[in-house]
Amino acid sequence: MSSVKQSLMSINRNRNVLLCLLIIIVVLFLVPFIGLGEYLTTFLILFLTFLTMAELWNFLAGYCGLFSLGQGAYVGLAGYMLGVLTDFGWQVHLAIITAGIVSAIFAAVVSKPLFRIKGVYFSIGTLALTEMLRIFFTSWRPPWASPVTWGGAGIPIKAATYISRMEIYYLALIIALLAIFSIKIILNSKLGLNIIAICDDEDAALSCGIPTYRYKLYSFVICCFFTGLAGATFYLYQGYIEPQSGFGIAWTLIPLMATIIGGLRSIEGPVVGAIIVTILYLQLVRFMGLSLIVQGIIVLIIVFVAPRGLKGIFKTIAEHTAKSK
């Protein structure tokens, strides 16, 4: 009887979670119709972008064991692709999708050498790749470039002049939902089970006949595709991209910080983390150096005080409450 009761409670809990998710999604789609101020619009676009990045990094690091510090490579690459394609007259939505595909193809190409190195060396390799791209785009000036653009000056995103903030908001929302649902579907599939097995013990997974390289490649490419979509949408909102921001360290710290604050290996954790990171970003954006210092300090505090993040704290409180009853 107890097992039946637990099963019924689990079903009811899942139904409640699903109902809450549906309500949140409906509210997010209806929010623009009530009229948003400039600050709230900015907050929501940034939150959705940071949420997408955090969920993807959480999937890579928490479930795949790939501690990438170079997601900025795919953000910047997609941002530049968006700028170039819309400059040549491409329709903005098609340009964003193409930018994501280019990021995914680039990830597939660089995965071969990156996956040969493991642990901290993999993290350093991804960070070095981002820096290489930053240096390349800082010095490169294509034949069609005007005298005042490209190089260190960056390029304008022309599509930003004719697309509304609400369109960008819906783009960011759809990309975030697609990324989260894709991760959820993958984790509940055979691919997800194999990925987690590889993360827990790659040598054991390989000895069981699991093609570790192929599954890591699938995960990495999917994440970089959505990272590219999020990056292109962000720079569509910004209206301008230059190497220092497109390939900056902020794109390493933001998803890492949101995931660590919320809790690794959970879908809900990065949501809470992304809210906190967005608030901090908007409050400290005028003091960029100070912002990075504050974020670094917060990450260190969370790592030492609550290694499982806020989700771990809430879980511990719930367990103590249940025991006291």
Buried (B, 14 or more C-beta within 10 A) or exposed (E): EEEEEEEEEEEEEEEEEEEEEEEEEEEBBEBBEEEBEEEEBBBBBBBBBBBBBBBBBBBBBBBBBBBBBBBBBBBBBBBBBBBBBBBEEBEBEEBBBBBBBBBBBBBBEBBEEBBEEEEEEBBEBBBBBBBBBBEEBBEEBEEEEEEEBBBEBBBBBBBBEEBEBBBBBBBBBBBBBEBBEBBBEBBEEEBBBBBBBBBEEBEEBBEEEBEBBEBBBBBBBBBBBBBBBBBBBBBBBBBBBBBBBBBBBBBBBBBBBBBBBBBBBBBEBBBBBBBBBBEBBBEBEEEEEEBBEBBEEBBEEBEEEBEBBBBBBBBEEEEEEEEEE
